[in-house]
Amino acid sequence: MTKLLLSLHVIVAIVAVGPVTVAASVFPRTAREAFAAPADPAPRAALRTLHRITRVYALLALLVPTFGFATAAAMGVLGDVWLNVSIVLTALAGGILLGLVLPLQERTLRELDGGDQPPDSARLAMTAGLFNILWATVTVLMIVRPGSTTGA
């Protein structure tokens, strides 16, 4: 059962978190393009698609910690420090995604529709980058598992 849970955890992490990290990373550059060429519909359409990918896959990404907790319980590592650090970092990444990345994307789309000033693309890029760094750190912790006695 542990191998099945771990497999599901990894598959969902790849399938759900991967698209979110890419879409969130590409969004700021596409926003700059959309504001630079307001008559061109292509960057606008791409921006809406990137936001939709970020939003939908963020919901799917909720399955990652769900399968992660089940896997950790099956492995008997719920009290391990590396796992607890990973849980905190995952919560921070989720908070950044829900509290900063998605709202900034939504604000950018509203400003684009309203013809307002271009968004702060540096802030968009920074929040997406921070989200990505947190997920990369969690991934390393999941592989290295410092102090683990499970033989990795």
Kinemage of the C-alpha trace (Angstrom):
@kinemage 1
@onewidth
@group {chain A} dominant
@subgroup {mainchain}
@vectorlist {calphas} color= white
{ca met a 1} P 0.000 0.000 0.000
{ca thr a 2} L 2.897 2.352 0.761
{ca lys a 3} L 4.282 2.020 -2.758
{ca leu a 4} L 0.872 2.775 -4.260
{ca leu a 5} L 0.416 5.862 -2.068
{ca leu a 6} L 3.935 7.080 -2.803
{ca ser a 7} L 3.392 6.553 -6.532
{ca leu a 8} L 0.124 8.504 -6.438
{ca his a 9} L 1.781 11.262 -4.404
{ca val a 10} L 4.625 11.638 -6.923
{ca ile a 11} L 2.363 11.393 -9.986
{ca val a 12} L -0.041 14.023 -8.664
{ca ala a 13} L 2.893 16.271 -7.722
{ca ile a 14} L 4.257 16.077 -11.253
{ca val a 15} L 0.907 16.395 -13.028
{ca ala a 16} L -0.578 19.111 -10.785
{ca val a 17} L 2.316 21.193 -9.486
{ca gly a 18} L 4.334 21.177 -12.710
{ca pro a 19} L 1.759 23.091 -14.772
{ca val a 20} L 1.188 25.580 -11.952
{ca thr a 21} L 4.886 26.396 -11.682
{ca val a 22} L 5.256 26.830 -15.439
{ca ala a 23} L 2.065 28.861 -15.916
{ca ala a 24} L 2.837 31.122 -12.953
{ca ser a 25} L 6.373 31.676 -14.241
{ca val a 26} L 5.323 32.523 -17.808
{ca phe a 27} L 2.452 34.812 -16.744
{ca pro a 28} L 4.540 37.942 -15.938
{ca arg a 29} L 6.331 37.962 -19.311
{ca thr a 30} L 3.055 37.379 -21.136
{ca ala a 31} L 1.466 40.222 -19.141
{ca arg a 32} L 4.217 42.583 -20.290
{ca glu a 33} L 3.576 41.484 -23.890
{ca ala a 34} L -0.179 41.983 -23.522
{ca phe a 35} L 0.220 45.523 -22.177
{ca ala a 36} L 2.880 46.383 -24.772
{ca ala a 37} L 0.602 45.359 -27.663
{ca pro a 38} L -2.974 46.035 -26.518
{ca ala a 39} L -4.400 45.521 -30.027
{ca asp a 40} L -2.885 42.034 -30.341
{ca pro a 41} L -5.387 39.432 -29.035
{ca ala a 42} L -2.814 36.597 -28.782
{ca pro a 43} L -1.086 37.707 -25.554
{ca arg a 44} L -4.487 38.399 -23.962
{ca ala a 45} L -5.714 34.914 -24.818
{ca ala a 46} L -2.470 33.378 -23.585
{ca leu a 47} L -2.717 35.341 -20.344
{ca arg a 48} L -6.240 34.087 -19.682
{ca thr a 49} L -5.149 30.523 -20.433
{ca leu a 50} L -2.157 30.786 -18.104
{ca his a 51} L -4.389 32.111 -15.326
{ca arg a 52} L -6.897 29.304 -15.868
{ca ile a 53} L -4.099 26.706 -15.749
{ca thr a 54} L -2.744 28.231 -12.543
{ca arg a 55} L -6.184 28.302 -10.913
{ca val a 56} L -7.370 24.823 -11.962
{ca tyr a 57} L -4.117 23.013 -11.290
{ca ala a 58} L -3.780 24.779 -7.937
{ca leu a 59} L -6.966 22.977 -6.903
{ca leu a 60} L -5.633 19.660 -8.198
{ca ala a 61} L -2.403 20.282 -6.299
{ca leu a 62} L -4.357 19.942 -3.049
{ca leu a 63} L -4.159 16.203 -3.668
{ca val a 64} L -0.367 16.310 -3.283
{ca pro a 65} L -0.355 16.876 0.499
{ca thr a 66} L -3.362 14.577 0.846
{ca phe a 67} L -1.463 11.662 -0.685
{ca gly a 68} L 1.670 12.870 1.103
{ca phe a 69} L 0.087 12.591 4.540
{ca ala a 70} L -1.274 9.141 3.703
{ca thr a 71} L 2.151 8.034 2.486
{ca ala a 72} L 3.931 9.458 5.526
{ca ala a 73} L 1.484 7.719 7.856
{ca ala a 74} L 1.988 4.421 6.046
{ca met a 75} L 5.769 4.857 6.258
{ca gly a 76} L 5.612 5.866 9.921
{ca val a 77} L 7.512 9.126 9.378
{ca leu a 78} L 4.906 11.695 10.434
{ca gly a 79} L 7.128 12.923 13.264
{ca asp a 80} L 10.330 13.254 11.233
{ca val a 81} L 11.846 16.727 11.041
{ca trp a 82} L 12.363 16.643 7.249
{ca leu a 83} L 8.675 15.897 6.788
{ca asn a 84} L 7.548 18.610 9.192
{ca val a 85} L 9.758 21.156 7.413
{ca ser a 86} L 8.273 19.982 4.103
{ca ile a 87} L 4.752 20.415 5.462
{ca val a 88} L 5.496 23.974 6.582
{ca leu a 89} L 7.113 24.843 3.230
{ca thr a 90} L 4.193 23.300 1.347
{ca ala a 91} L 1.752 25.372 3.395
{ca leu a 92} L 3.809 28.505 2.670
{ca ala a 93} L 3.865 27.696 -1.056
{ca gly a 94} L 0.104 27.164 -1.039
{ca gly a 95} L -0.397 30.413 0.833
{ca ile a 96} L 1.735 32.319 -1.668
{ca leu a 97} L -0.127 30.747 -4.564
{ca leu a 98} L -3.585 31.455 -3.159
{ca gly a 99} L -2.798 34.724 -1.412
{ca leu a 100} L -0.428 36.406 -3.862
{ca val a 101} L 0.044 34.709 -7.227
{ca leu a 102} L -3.607 34.152 -8.129
{ca pro a 103} L -4.830 37.545 -6.850
{ca leu a 104} L -2.034 39.332 -8.733
{ca gln a 105} L -2.931 37.447 -11.881
{ca glu a 106} L -6.606 38.353 -11.464
{ca arg a 107} L -5.699 42.002 -10.873
{ca thr a 108} L -3.546 41.974 -13.996
{ca leu a 109} L -6.435 40.619 -16.070
{ca arg a 110} L -8.782 43.291 -14.678
{ca glu a 111} L -6.255 46.031 -15.444
{ca leu a 112} L -5.794 44.668 -18.953
{ca asp a 113} L -9.555 44.692 -19.520
{ca gly a 114} L -9.872 48.190 -18.091
{ca gly a 115} L -6.976 49.634 -20.038
{ca asp a 116} L -5.250 50.694 -16.841
{ca gln a 117} L -1.557 50.869 -16.169
{ca pro a 118} L 0.543 47.749 -16.663
{ca pro a 119} L 1.002 45.621 -13.539
{ca asp a 120} L 4.180 45.373 -11.558
{ca ser a 121} L 5.582 42.442 -13.518
{ca ala a 122} L 8.549 42.246 -11.157
{ca arg a 123} L 6.178 41.511 -8.273
{ca leu a 124} L 4.342 38.939 -10.371
{ca ala a 125} L 7.650 37.269 -11.233
{ca met a 126} L 8.929 37.440 -7.660
{ca thr a 127} L 5.872 35.771 -6.149
{ca ala a 128} L 5.891 33.052 -8.814
{ca gly a 129} L 9.610 32.541 -8.262
{ca leu a 130} L 9.182 32.278 -4.494
{ca phe a 131} L 6.395 29.732 -4.989
{ca asn a 132} L 8.658 27.729 -7.312
{ca ile a 133} L 11.639 27.864 -4.942
{ca leu a 134} L 9.517 26.552 -2.083
{ca trp a 135} L 8.276 23.642 -4.201
{ca ala a 136} L 11.812 22.864 -5.364
{ca thr a 137} L 12.984 22.830 -1.749
{ca val a 138} L 10.163 20.481 -0.758
{ca thr a 139} L 11.081 18.202 -3.668
{ca val a 140} L 14.717 18.054 -2.510
{ca leu a 141} L 13.604 17.309 1.059
{ca met a 142} L 11.374 14.503 -0.215
{ca ile a 143} L 14.321 12.935 -2.025
{ca val a 144} L 17.159 13.560 0.433
{ca arg a 145} L 15.127 13.163 3.669
{ca pro a 146} L 17.897 14.354 6.017
{ca gly a 147} L 18.093 12.312 9.183
{ca ser a 148} L 15.706 9.709 7.828
{ca thr a 149} L 16.130 6.143 8.938
{ca thr a 150} L 14.210 4.706 5.979
{ca gly a 151} L 17.412 3.946 4.067
{ca ala a 152} L 17.385 6.738 1.495
